[in-house]
Amino acid sequence: MKRDIVTNLFVIKFANVNGTGSASANKLFSKSVFRMGVPISPKNIFPSNIQGLPTWYEVRINENGFLGRRGGIDVMVGMNPQSMERDIAEVEKGGYFVYDSTKPLNPELKRDDIDFIGLPLMEKCREMYEDPRQRQLFRNIMYVGSLAALFGMKLDIAKQLIAEQFKGKEKIIEANCLALQTGYDLAKELHRCPIAFRIETRDKVGNKILIDGNEACGLGAVYGGATVSAWYPITPSTSVIDNFARYCRRFRMDPETGQKNFAIVQAEDELAAIGMVIGASWNGARAFTATSGPGLSLMNEFLGLAYFAEIPTVLVDVQRAGPSTGMPTRTQQSDVLSAAYASHGDTKHICLYPSTPKECFELTATAFDLAERFQTPILILSDLDLGMNDNMSEPFDWDDAKKYDRGKVYSEEDLENMTERFGRYLDVDGDGIPYRTYPGTHPTKGAFFTRGTSKDDYAVYTEIGEKYIGNMERIMRKWETASKEVPKPVIRKTEKPCTVGVVYYGTSEASTIEALHHLNAMHGISLDSMGIKSFPFSEEVGRFIDEHEYVFVVEQNRDAQMRTLLINEYNFDPEQLVPLLHYDGSPITARYIRHEIRDWILQTTTAPRRRSRFY
């Protein structure tokens, strides 16, 4: 099949069996491309069991820098007979299917519009290795070598990565490099190399790094001043705390005594974890926890306590597909509403929506300042796609001269010099934010006293309705103050005024930005866009929507949760906000967004009433 040559602009997907050691080999391939100066976006799609089920690893290679999921597969490396029929069907016309030809391919699976590249990898492994486990592991390394030959890559970078990974273990390095070279030579011997899809060295990466969002959150918590974390393991958030612990061992150890200046507690459940965080925060520590949707549900009552008692609390929610336990290893933006209004009664929580690892780092660090400034829970809504996948990111910045914002805290001297009675919940400045003190600040004045039940301005228990109303209205003034200080949205306007806009948040950002680029380039459709970074919404959010006749709201859940939040907070006409939804557990693609917007605009132009198909 004759094809045009495509360089550094395609998608490759690996189909493997979970638990066979393929993850290391697949990362070796993606990191090799990255080291060649070519932008990549890897996505690990794995099952929730320990081993035996199909797993996939998708790598988008795009020297133009588009890092969202594109949609469609150009080259499939099919190493799992269990999923082979589905994997072959997924390859786009003109693509390639690379497989282990030790066993013949079922003729019924053949397609005329793609090329099949057979490599007898297991046969070669049986010749070289006696141990069955070695055969499996080195087969993975062999197909990486074969891909290097097929794509016209040199092996020096992959060999260098192996040497770095196994530094000081010469026999392991030698064995892996031999398998790599064997696969390379096998492809050269059996097939014409390179194929139509090729990878060439570029200088498109610069000083960017590869890092996942969970590691960025863990590091951000350290730089944000956190010294305490209580948690209960849950996919996909566990590695947030793992990384926090790792960086604490590096940055939170007394260099002279070796004493730990941090505390990390694995609690018996999520309720205990958030309770410990609230207790540590009440005592003056910067404390946080990390969880996912089911854990957030269990933490609701404690979040309500922190909200009403006004105790700083930080929670990283790495969202997954729900409800219930859902698909724990799939991604979704499924906790938007449950996070915003967590707990019983009237509550509204400050939420932050990072889109990149750099934002995970920055917003996690910022969350501790916001929590103490507003004396309230702060929820950071990441998701599995961002949290557990390597992302190409700008290096993180930090100003060493930065001072933490501890909010309104009275010192012992402040209390001693106070002529009026201290009121823990008094609105002294008119911004809704009261003053607090740390426990033990003053020997006789109980200024640290806090109450989660109904109280007056002085933290004295009361069930008088007017007192309750006054307290709740003061908290809403604090909410209005917060709306002016939380991170602002990112707004991109076209050169010419347009009546249609697009709203996105979190990991929908990259694919939405690419889709809008292609809508303009391919169809002449130019749209304004806005990336929401926080809740409460700043005035810019409402103004952007007001300026447009229709606004698409791109999100990855079934129930249009961000759209619901916007309508609830602003009372917009529901027809003005057009939901664009994706919720199969995989990251949303630029192709899907582009097609949905294009089709809607064409249908609205010819038959406006067909908009109802979106509802």
C-alpha positions as CSV (number, residue, x, y, z in Angstrom):
1,M,0.0,0.0,0.0
2,K,1.5,3.3,-1.1
3,R,1.4,6.1,1.4
4,D,2.7,9.6,2.0
5,I,5.5,9.8,4.5
6,V,4.4,11.2,7.9
7,T,7.0,12.4,10.3
8,N,6.5,13.1,14.0
9,L,2.7,13.4,13.6
10,F,0.9,10.1,14.5
11,V,-0.6,8.0,17.3
12,I,0.8,4.7,18.3
13,K,-1.0,2.3,20.7
14,F,0.3,-0.7,22.6
15,A,-2.0,-3.6,23.4
16,N,-0.7,-5.8,26.2
17,V,-1.7,-8.1,29.0
18,N,-1.7,-6.5,32.5
19,G,1.0,-7.7,34.7
20,T,3.5,-8.8,32.0
21,G,6.0,-6.0,32.5
22,S,5.0,-4.2,29.3
23,A,4.6,-0.8,31.1
24,S,8.4,-0.3,31.4
25,A,9.0,-1.1,27.8
26,N,6.3,1.2,26.6
27,K,7.6,4.0,28.7
28,L,11.1,3.3,27.3
29,F,9.7,3.9,23.8
30,S,7.9,7.2,24.8
31,K,10.8,8.6,26.7
32,S,13.1,7.8,23.8
33,V,10.9,9.9,21.5
34,F,10.9,12.7,24.1
35,R,14.7,12.6,24.3
36,M,14.8,13.1,20.6
37,G,13.2,16.5,21.1
38,V,9.7,15.5,19.9
39,P,6.6,16.3,22.0
40,I,4.6,13.4,23.2
41,S,1.5,12.7,25.2
42,P,1.3,9.2,26.7
43,K,-1.9,7.7,28.1
44,N,-1.9,4.5,30.2
45,I,-5.3,2.6,29.9
46,F,-5.2,-0.2,32.5
47,P,-7.7,-2.5,34.2
48,S,-8.6,-2.4,37.9
49,N,-7.4,-6.0,38.5
50,I,-3.8,-7.0,39.3
51,Q,-3.0,-8.9,36.2
52,G,-4.4,-10.9,33.3
53,L,-6.8,-8.4,31.6
54,P,-6.1,-6.3,28.6
55,T,-4.1,-3.0,29.1
56,W,-3.3,-0.3,26.6
57,Y,-0.7,2.4,26.3
58,E,-1.4,5.2,23.8
59,V,1.3,7.7,22.7
60,R,0.5,10.7,20.7
61,I,3.6,12.0,18.8
62,N,3.1,15.6,17.7
63,E,5.9,18.0,16.8
64,N,3.4,20.8,16.5
65,G,2.9,20.6,20.3
66,F,-0.8,19.5,20.5
67,L,-0.8,17.3,23.6
68,G,-4.5,16.4,24.0
69,R,-5.8,13.1,22.9
70,R,-6.4,13.3,19.1
71,G,-8.6,10.3,18.5
72,G,-7.8,7.4,16.1
73,I,-4.8,5.0,16.0
74,D,-2.2,5.0,13.2
75,V,0.1,2.2,14.5
76,M,-1.1,-0.6,16.8
77,V,1.3,-2.9,18.5
78,G,-0.9,-5.9,19.2
79,M,0.7,-8.2,21.8
80,N,-2.5,-9.5,23.4
81,P,-4.5,-12.2,21.5
82,Q,-7.5,-11.5,23.9
83,S,-8.1,-8.0,22.5
84,M,-6.7,-8.5,19.0
85,E,-9.9,-8.3,17.1
86,R,-10.8,-5.0,18.7
87,D,-7.3,-3.7,18.4
88,I,-7.2,-4.4,14.6
89,A,-10.6,-2.7,14.1
90,E,-9.3,0.4,15.9
91,V,-6.5,1.1,13.4
92,E,-7.3,3.8,10.9
93,K,-7.3,3.3,7.2
94,G,-3.7,3.4,5.9
95,G,-2.3,2.4,9.3
96,Y,-0.2,-0.5,10.5
97,F,-0.8,-3.4,12.8
98,V,2.4,-4.8,14.4
99,Y,2.1,-8.2,16.0
100,D,4.0,-11.3,17.2
101,S,3.9,-13.7,14.3
102,T,5.2,-16.7,16.3
103,K,1.7,-17.9,16.0
104,P,-0.1,-17.3,12.6
105,L,-2.6,-14.5,12.6
106,N,-6.3,-15.5,12.1
107,P,-7.1,-14.8,8.5
108,E,-10.5,-13.6,9.5
109,L,-8.9,-10.6,11.3
110,K,-7.1,-9.4,8.2
111,R,-8.0,-6.0,6.7
112,D,-7.1,-4.8,3.2
113,D,-6.8,-1.1,4.1
114,I,-4.0,-1.5,6.6
115,D,-0.6,-3.3,6.6
116,F,0.3,-6.1,9.0
117,I,3.9,-6.3,10.2
118,G,4.6,-9.7,11.7
119,L,7.7,-10.2,14.0
120,P,8.4,-13.7,15.5
121,L,9.3,-12.2,18.9
122,M,8.5,-15.1,21.2
123,E,10.1,-17.6,18.8
124,K,13.3,-15.5,19.1
125,C,13.0,-15.3,22.9
126,R,12.7,-19.1,23.1
127,E,16.0,-19.4,21.3
128,M,17.7,-16.9,23.6
129,Y,16.2,-17.5,27.1
130,E,15.2,-20.5,29.1
131,D,13.3,-18.8,31.9
132,P,9.6,-18.1,30.9
133,R,9.6,-14.8,32.8
134,Q,12.6,-13.6,31.0
135,R,11.1,-14.5,27.7
136,Q,8.1,-12.4,28.4
137,L,10.0,-9.4,29.8
138,F,12.6,-9.3,27.0
139,R,9.9,-9.8,24.3
140,N,8.6,-6.4,25.4
141,I,12.1,-4.8,25.0
142,M,12.5,-6.5,21.6
143,Y,9.4,-4.9,20.2
144,V,10.7,-1.5,21.3
145,G,13.8,-2.2,19.2
146,S,11.7,-3.3,16.3
147,L,9.7,-0.1,16.4
148,A,12.9,1.9,16.4
149,A,13.9,0.2,13.1
150,L,10.3,0.6,11.6
151,F,10.2,4.3,12.5
152,G,13.8,5.1,11.4
153,M,15.1,5.8,15.0
154,K,18.5,5.1,16.3
155,L,19.0,2.9,19.3
156,D,21.5,5.1,21.2
157,I,18.9,7.0,23.2
158,A,17.0,3.9,24.3
159,K,20.3,2.3,25.3
160,Q,21.2,5.4,27.3
161,L,17.8,5.3,29.1
162,I,18.4,1.7,30.0
163,A,21.8,2.5,31.3
164,E,20.4,5.3,33.5
165,Q,17.6,3.2,34.8
166,F,19.8,0.3,35.8
167,K,22.9,2.3,36.7
168,G,25.5,0.1,38.4
169,K,23.8,-3.2,37.2
170,E,25.9,-4.0,34.2
171,K,24.5,-7.4,33.5
172,I,21.0,-6.1,33.4
173,I,22.0,-3.3,31.2
174,E,23.8,-5.6,28.8
175,A,20.8,-8.1,28.7
176,N,18.3,-5.3,27.9
177,C,20.5,-3.7,25.3
178,L,20.9,-7.1,23.6
179,A,17.1,-7.6,23.5
180,L,16.7,-4.1,22.1
181,Q,19.3,-4.8,19.3
182,T,17.8,-8.2,18.6
183,G,14.4,-6.6,17.9
184,Y,15.9,-3.9,15.8
185,D,17.8,-6.4,13.6
186,L,14.7,-8.6,13.3
187,A,12.6,-5.8,11.9
188,K,15.4,-4.8,9.5
189,E,15.7,-8.4,8.3
190,L,12.0,-9.1,7.7
191,H,10.6,-5.8,6.7
192,R,11.4,-2.7,4.7
193,C,12.4,0.0,7.1
194,P,11.5,2.7,7.8
195,I,7.7,2.6,7.2
196,A,5.6,5.6,6.2
197,F,5.3,6.8,9.8
198,R,8.7,8.1,11.0
199,I,10.3,9.7,13.9
200,E,13.1,12.2,13.4
201,T,15.1,14.3,15.9
202,R,13.8,17.8,16.5
203,D,14.3,20.6,18.9
204,K,10.7,21.0,19.9
205,V,10.9,20.1,23.6
206,G,13.3,22.7,25.0
207,N,13.6,22.5,28.8
208,K,10.2,20.8,29.3
209,I,9.9,17.8,31.6
210,L,7.8,14.7,31.8
211,I,5.8,14.4,35.0
212,D,2.4,13.2,36.2
213,G,-0.1,15.4,38.0
214,N,0.0,13.4,41.2
215,E,3.7,13.9,41.6
216,A,3.2,17.6,40.9
217,C,0.5,17.8,43.6
218,G,2.8,16.0,46.1
219,L,5.6,18.4,45.4
220,G,3.3,21.4,45.4
221,A,2.1,20.4,48.9
222,V,5.7,20.4,50.1
223,Y,6.4,23.9,48.6
224,G,3.0,25.0,49.9
225,G,4.2,24.4,53.5
226,A,2.3,21.2,54.2
227,T,3.8,19.2,57.1
228,V,1.0,16.8,57.9
229,S,-1.0,14.4,55.7
230,A,-3.5,11.7,56.7
231,W,-4.9,9.5,54.0
232,Y,-6.5,6.2,53.0
233,P,-5.3,4.5,49.8
234,I,-7.6,4.8,46.8
235,T,-7.0,4.7,43.1
236,P,-6.1,7.0,41.4
237,S,-4.9,9.3,44.2
238,T,-2.6,7.1,46.2
239,S,0.6,8.3,44.5
240,V,-0.2,11.9,45.6
241,I,0.7,10.9,49.1
242,D,3.5,8.6,48.0
243,N,5.2,11.5,46.2
244,F,4.5,13.8,49.1
245,A,6.3,11.4,51.4
246,R,9.2,11.0,49.0
247,Y,9.7,14.7,48.8
248,C,9.3,15.2,52.5
249,R,12.1,12.7,53.1
250,R,14.2,15.0,50.9
251,F,13.1,18.4,52.1
252,R,11.5,17.9,55.5
253,M,14.4,16.2,57.4
254,D,16.5,18.0,59.9
255,P,20.0,17.9,58.3
256,E,21.8,17.8,61.7
257,T,19.6,15.3,63.7
258,G,17.9,13.4,60.9
259,Q,14.6,14.0,62.6
260,K,11.5,14.1,60.5
261,N,9.8,17.5,60.4
262,F,6.6,16.0,58.9
263,A,3.9,13.5,59.8
264,I,2.1,11.1,57.4
265,V,-0.6,8.8,58.8
266,Q,-2.3,6.1,56.9
267,A,-5.7,6.1,58.5
268,E,-8.2,3.2,58.9
269,D,-10.6,4.9,56.5
270,E,-11.4,8.1,54.7
271,L,-13.4,9.5,57.6
272,A,-10.5,9.2,60.0
273,A,-8.2,10.7,57.4
274,I,-10.1,13.9,56.9
275,G,-10.7,14.1,60.6
276,M,-7.0,14.0,61.3
277,V,-6.4,16.7,58.7
278,I,-9.0,19.0,60.2
279,G,-7.5,18.5,63.7
280,A,-4.0,19.2,62.5
281,S,-5.1,22.3,60.6
282,W,-7.0,23.5,63.7
283,N,-3.8,23.2,65.6
284,G,-2.0,25.4,63.1
285,A,-0.3,22.9,60.8
286,R,-0.7,23.0,57.1
287,A,-2.4,19.6,56.5
288,F,-4.1,17.8,53.6
289,T,-5.4,14.6,52.3
290,A,-5.9,13.0,48.9
291,T,-8.8,10.8,47.7
292,S,-11.1,10.1,44.8
293,G,-14.9,10.2,44.4
294,P,-15.9,7.4,46.8
295,G,-13.6,8.9,49.5
296,L,-15.0,12.4,48.9
297,S,-18.5,11.0,49.5
298,L,-17.4,9.5,52.8
299,M,-15.7,12.8,53.8
300,N,-18.8,14.9,53.3
301,E,-19.8,15.3,56.9
302,F,-16.3,16.4,58.0
303,L,-16.1,18.8,55.1
304,G,-19.3,20.4,56.4
305,L,-17.8,20.6,59.9
306,A,-14.7,22.4,58.5
307,Y,-16.9,24.7,56.5
308,F,-19.1,25.7,59.3
309,A,-16.5,25.8,62.1
310,E,-14.2,27.6,59.6
311,I,-11.1,25.4,59.8
312,P,-8.5,25.5,56.9
313,T,-8.5,22.1,55.1
314,V,-7.0,21.0,51.8
315,L,-8.1,18.0,49.8
316,V,-6.8,16.7,46.5
317,D,-9.6,14.8,44.6
318,V,-8.2,12.8,41.7
319,Q,-11.4,12.0,39.9
320,R,-12.3,8.7,38.4
321,A,-15.3,7.2,36.5
322,G,-18.3,6.8,38.9
323,P,-20.7,6.5,40.5
324,S,-20.3,4.0,43.3
325,T,-16.8,2.5,42.8
326,G,-17.4,2.8,39.0
327,M,-14.4,2.2,36.8
328,P,-11.6,3.0,39.3
329,T,-8.9,3.0,36.6
330,R,-10.7,5.2,34.1
331,T,-10.9,9.0,34.0
332,Q,-13.8,11.4,34.4
333,Q,-14.7,14.9,35.6
334,S,-17.4,13.3,37.8
335,D,-17.1,15.1,41.2
336,V,-17.7,18.7,40.1
337,L,-21.1,19.1,41.9
338,S,-20.3,16.8,44.9
339,A,-17.1,18.8,45.5
340,A,-18.7,22.2,45.1
341,Y,-21.6,21.5,47.5
342,A,-20.1,18.7,49.7
343,S,-21.9,18.0,53.0
344,H,-25.4,18.4,54.2
345,G,-27.0,21.8,54.7
346,D,-25.9,25.0,52.9
347,T,-22.3,24.7,51.9
348,K,-20.1,26.0,49.1
349,H,-16.5,25.0,48.8
350,I,-13.7,26.7,46.9
351,C,-12.6,24.4,44.1
352,L,-9.5,24.6,41.9
353,Y,-9.3,22.9,38.4
354,P,-5.8,22.2,37.2
355,S,-5.2,21.4,33.6
356,T,-1.5,20.6,33.6
357,P,1.1,19.3,36.0
358,K,2.5,22.8,36.4
359,E,-1.0,23.9,37.5
360,C,-1.2,20.9,39.8
361,F,2.0,22.1,41.5
362,E,1.0,25.8,41.6
363,L,-2.6,25.3,42.6
364,T,-1.8,22.8,45.3
365,A,0.7,25.2,46.8
366,T,-1.8,28.0,46.5
367,A,-4.5,26.0,48.1
368,F,-2.9,26.2,51.5
369,D,-2.7,30.0,51.3
370,L,-6.4,30.1,50.3
371,A,-7.4,27.6,53.0
372,E,-5.9,29.8,55.7
373,R,-6.9,33.1,54.2
374,F,-10.6,32.1,54.0
375,Q,-10.6,29.5,56.9
376,T,-12.4,26.9,54.8
377,P,-11.9,23.7,52.9
378,I,-10.1,23.9,49.5
379,L,-10.7,21.1,47.0
380,I,-8.3,20.5,44.1
381,L,-10.1,18.6,41.3
382,S,-7.5,16.7,39.3
383,D,-8.4,13.4,37.5
384,L,-6.9,10.1,36.6
385,D,-5.7,11.2,33.2
386,L,-3.8,14.2,34.6
387,G,-2.9,12.5,37.8
388,M,-1.5,9.1,36.6
389,N,-0.2,9.8,33.1
390,D,3.1,11.5,32.2
391,N,2.5,14.9,30.8
392,M,4.9,17.2,29.0
393,S,5.2,20.3,31.2
394,E,7.0,23.5,31.6
395,P,9.5,23.4,34.5
396,F,8.0,24.5,37.8
397,D,8.9,27.9,39.2
398,W,9.1,28.9,42.9
399,D,10.1,32.2,44.5
400,D,12.2,31.4,47.5
401,A,11.3,34.8,48.9
402,K,7.6,34.0,49.0
403,K,5.9,34.1,52.4
404,Y,2.9,32.0,53.2
405,D,-0.4,33.7,53.8
406,R,-1.5,32.5,57.2
407,G,-4.7,34.6,57.1
408,K,-6.1,36.5,60.0
409,V,-4.4,35.1,63.1
410,Y,-4.2,37.0,66.4
411,S,-1.0,36.6,68.3
412,E,-0.6,36.5,72.1
413,E,0.3,40.2,72.0
414,D,-2.8,41.0,70.0
415,L,-5.0,39.2,72.5
416,E,-3.3,40.8,75.4
417,N,-3.8,44.3,74.0
418,M,-7.4,43.8,73.0
419,T,-9.8,46.1,74.8
420,E,-13.0,44.5,73.5
421,R,-14.2,40.9,73.9
422,F,-12.7,38.6,71.3
423,G,-15.3,37.0,69.0
424,R,-14.1,34.0,67.0
425,Y,-16.8,34.6,64.4
426,L,-17.0,38.4,64.4
427,D,-16.8,40.1,61.0
428,V,-14.4,42.8,62.1
429,D,-13.4,44.0,58.6
430,G,-16.6,43.5,56.7
431,D,-15.2,40.9,54.3
432,G,-16.8,37.9,56.1
433,I,-13.5,36.6,57.3
434,P,-13.2,36.4,61.1
435,Y,-10.0,36.3,63.1
436,R,-8.7,33.2,64.7
437,T,-5.8,32.1,67.0
438,Y,-3.8,28.9,67.4
439,P,-4.5,26.7,70.4
440,G,-2.4,27.7,73.4
441,T,-1.6,31.2,72.1
442,H,-2.8,32.9,75.3
443,P,-2.8,31.4,78.8
444,T,-6.2,32.8,79.9
445,K,-8.1,33.9,76.8
446,G,-9.7,31.0,75.1
447,A,-9.5,32.7,71.7
448,F,-8.8,29.5,69.9
449,F,-12.3,28.0,70.7
450,T,-14.1,26.7,67.7
451,R,-17.6,25.4,67.4
452,G,-19.2,23.3,64.7
453,T,-22.7,23.5,66.0
454,S,-24.9,26.6,65.7
455,K,-23.3,29.6,67.5
456,D,-23.1,33.3,67.8
457,D,-20.2,35.6,66.9
458,Y,-18.4,34.6,70.1
459,A,-18.6,30.9,69.5
460,V,-21.3,30.5,72.2
461,Y,-23.9,27.8,71.4
462,T,-27.3,29.1,70.4
463,E,-30.3,27.9,68.5
464,I,-31.7,31.4,67.9
465,G,-32.7,31.6,64.3
466,E,-31.5,35.2,63.8
467,K,-28.0,34.3,65.1
468,Y,-27.8,31.3,62.7
469,I,-28.9,33.4,59.8
470,G,-26.4,36.1,60.6
471,N,-23.6,33.6,60.7
472,M,-24.6,32.0,57.4
473,E,-24.8,35.4,55.7
474,R,-21.4,36.3,57.0
475,I,-20.0,33.1,55.5
476,M,-21.6,34.1,52.2
477,R,-19.8,37.5,52.4
478,K,-16.6,35.6,52.8
479,W,-17.6,33.6,49.7
480,E,-18.1,36.8,47.7
481,T,-14.6,38.0,48.9
482,A,-13.1,34.7,47.8
483,S,-14.6,35.2,44.3
484,K,-12.3,38.2,43.8
485,E,-9.2,36.4,44.9
486,V,-9.3,32.8,43.5
487,P,-7.5,32.1,40.2
488,K,-9.0,33.9,37.2
489,P,-10.2,32.1,34.1
490,V,-8.1,32.0,31.0
491,I,-10.0,33.8,28.1
492,R,-9.0,33.6,24.5
493,K,-10.8,36.0,22.1
494,T,-10.8,35.8,18.3
495,E,-9.9,38.8,16.2
496,K,-13.5,39.3,15.1
497,P,-16.5,39.3,17.5
498,C,-18.4,36.0,17.5
499,T,-21.7,34.9,19.1
500,V,-20.6,31.4,20.1
501,G,-18.1,30.6,22.8
502,V,-16.6,27.5,24.4
503,V,-16.0,26.8,28.1
504,Y,-13.7,24.1,29.4
505,Y,-11.9,23.2,32.6
506,G,-9.3,20.7,33.8
507,T,-8.1,18.1,31.4
508,S,-10.6,19.0,28.7
509,E,-8.3,22.0,28.0
510,A,-5.7,20.6,25.6
511,S,-8.2,18.8,23.3
512,T,-10.5,21.8,23.3
513,I,-7.7,24.2,22.3
514,E,-6.6,21.9,19.5
515,A,-10.2,21.4,18.3
516,L,-10.8,25.1,18.1
517,H,-7.5,25.5,16.1
518,H,-8.6,22.9,13.6
519,L,-12.2,24.3,13.4
520,N,-10.6,27.6,12.3
521,A,-8.0,26.1,10.0
522,M,-10.3,23.4,8.4
523,H,-13.8,24.9,8.5
524,G,-13.3,28.7,8.9
525,I,-15.1,28.6,12.3
526,S,-13.6,30.9,14.9
527,L,-14.8,30.8,18.5
528,D,-13.9,32.5,21.7
529,S,-12.9,30.2,24.6
530,M,-12.6,30.3,28.3
531,G,-10.8,27.9,30.7
532,I,-12.4,27.9,34.2
533,K,-9.8,27.6,36.9
534,S,-11.8,27.9,40.1
535,F,-15.1,28.1,41.9
536,P,-16.5,30.5,43.1
537,F,-16.7,31.9,39.6
538,S,-15.1,35.3,39.2
539,E,-17.0,38.1,37.5
540,E,-15.1,37.3,34.2
541,V,-16.8,34.0,33.9
542,G,-20.3,35.5,34.0
543,R,-19.3,38.3,31.7
544,F,-17.9,35.9,29.1
545,I,-21.1,33.8,29.0
546,D,-23.3,37.0,28.8
547,E,-21.3,38.2,25.8
548,H,-22.3,35.1,23.7
549,E,-25.6,33.9,22.3
550,Y,-24.5,30.3,22.9
551,V,-21.7,28.7,24.9
552,F,-20.5,25.1,24.6
553,V,-19.5,23.6,28.0
554,V,-17.0,20.8,27.3
555,E,-16.8,18.3,30.1
556,Q,-16.2,14.6,30.8
557,N,-19.3,13.4,32.7
558,R,-22.8,12.4,31.8
559,D,-24.8,15.0,33.7
560,A,-23.2,18.2,32.5
561,Q,-22.1,19.1,36.0
562,M,-20.1,22.3,35.3
563,R,-23.0,23.5,33.1
564,T,-25.4,22.7,36.0
565,L,-23.1,24.7,38.4
566,L,-23.0,27.7,36.0
567,I,-26.8,27.7,35.7
568,N,-27.3,27.3,39.4
569,E,-24.9,30.1,40.3
570,Y,-25.8,32.6,37.6
571,N,-29.4,31.6,36.7
572,F,-28.5,31.5,33.0
573,D,-31.1,30.3,30.4
574,P,-30.3,26.6,30.1
575,E,-30.6,26.8,26.3
576,Q,-27.8,29.2,26.2
577,L,-25.3,26.7,27.6
578,V,-24.9,23.8,25.2
579,P,-23.4,20.6,26.8
580,L,-20.7,18.8,25.0
581,L,-20.2,15.6,27.0
582,H,-17.8,12.6,26.9
583,Y,-17.9,10.0,29.6
584,D,-16.7,6.5,28.4
585,G,-13.7,6.6,30.8
586,S,-11.1,7.6,28.2
587,P,-9.8,11.1,27.9
588,I,-11.8,13.3,25.5
589,T,-10.4,13.8,22.0
590,A,-9.9,16.9,19.9
591,R,-11.6,15.1,17.0
592,Y,-14.7,14.5,19.0
593,I,-15.0,18.1,20.1
594,R,-14.4,19.4,16.6
595,H,-17.0,17.2,15.1
596,E,-19.6,18.0,17.7
597,I,-19.2,21.8,17.5
598,R,-19.1,21.7,13.7
599,D,-22.2,19.6,13.4
600,W,-24.1,21.7,15.9
601,I,-23.2,24.9,14.1
602,L,-24.2,23.5,10.7
603,Q,-27.5,22.2,12.1
604,T,-28.3,25.4,14.0
605,T,-27.7,27.4,10.8
606,T,-30.1,25.2,8.8
607,A,-32.6,24.1,11.5
608,P,-32.2,25.7,14.9
609,R,-34.8,23.5,16.6
610,R,-32.5,20.5,16.2
611,R,-30.5,21.8,19.1
612,S,-32.8,19.8,21.3
613,R,-30.8,16.6,20.5
614,F,-28.2,17.9,23.1
615,Y,-30.7,17.7,26.0
